């Protein structure tokens, strides 16, 4: 998934590294916005799309931008991810 995205021009690794390098800021935002009384549906923490802990974790968040950019690549062969994104 990552290789396909990077082969098509999506800076997956660079994007993930950016978000990982800003984890301290993300943690501060989380602390500020977190509502401990909020209960998430159990499916948020079940294995999903390669995340053993579900989608509600920092790894999924770090990959969100690149994963979103790559979603439409399978639909529009021969286009850049930017052009495919516009068509999707």
C-alpha positions in Angstrom: 0.0 0.0 0.0 2.8 2.4 1.0 5.0 1.5 -1.9 2.2 1.9 -4.4 1.4 5.3 -3.0 5.0 6.4 -3.1 5.5 5.1 -6.6 2.5 7.3 -7.7 4.0 10.4 -6.1 2.5 10.5 -2.6 5.1 11.4 0.0 3.8 8.8 2.5 6.9 8.4 4.5 7.6 12.1 4.6 4.0 12.8 5.7 4.1 10.1 8.5 7.5 11.5 9.7 6.1 15.0 9.8 3.2 14.0 12.0 5.4 11.7 14.2 7.8 14.6 14.7 4.9 16.8 15.9 3.6 14.2 18.4 4.2 16.5 21.4 1.8 19.0 19.9 -0.7 16.3 19.0 -0.5 15.1 22.6 -1.1 18.6 23.9 -4.1 19.0 21.6 -5.4 15.6 22.7 -5.1 16.5 26.4 -6.9 19.8 25.8 -9.7 18.3 23.8 -10.1 14.8 25.4 -13.4 14.1 27.0 -12.8 11.1 29.4 -16.6 10.5 29.8 -17.0 9.9 26.0 -17.4 6.2 25.2 -16.4 5.1 21.7 -18.1 2.2 19.9 -16.1 -1.0 20.3 -15.4 -1.2 16.5 -13.0 1.7 16.8 -10.6 -0.5 18.7 -11.0 -3.7 16.7 -8.4 -4.6 14.0 -9.2 -2.7 10.8 -7.2 -1.9 7.6 -3.9 -3.1 9.0 -4.2 -1.5 12.4 -4.3 -4.2 15.0 -5.6 -1.7 17.6 -8.3 -0.3 15.3 -8.4 3.1 13.7 -8.4 5.1 16.9 -4.7 5.2 17.5 -1.7 7.5 16.7 -0.4 5.2 13.9 -3.7 5.6 12.0 -3.7 9.3 12.6 -0.1 9.7 11.4 -1.0 7.9 8.1 -4.4 9.6 7.6 -3.3 12.3 5.1 -1.2 10.0 2.9 -3.9 7.2 3.1 -6.6 9.7 2.0 -4.5 10.9 -0.9 -3.9 7.3 -2.1 -7.6 6.1 -1.8 -8.5 7.1 -5.3 -5.4 5.8 -7.1 -7.0 2.4 -7.8 -9.9 4.0 -9.6 -8.0 6.3 -12.0 -4.9 4.7 -13.6 -2.5 7.0 -15.3 -3.4 10.0 -13.3 -1.4 11.7 -10.6 -2.9 11.4 -7.1 -3.8 15.1 -7.2 -5.8 14.7 -10.5 -7.3 11.5 -9.2 -8.3 13.2 -6.0 -10.1 15.9 -8.0 -12.1 13.2 -9.9 -12.9 11.2 -6.8 
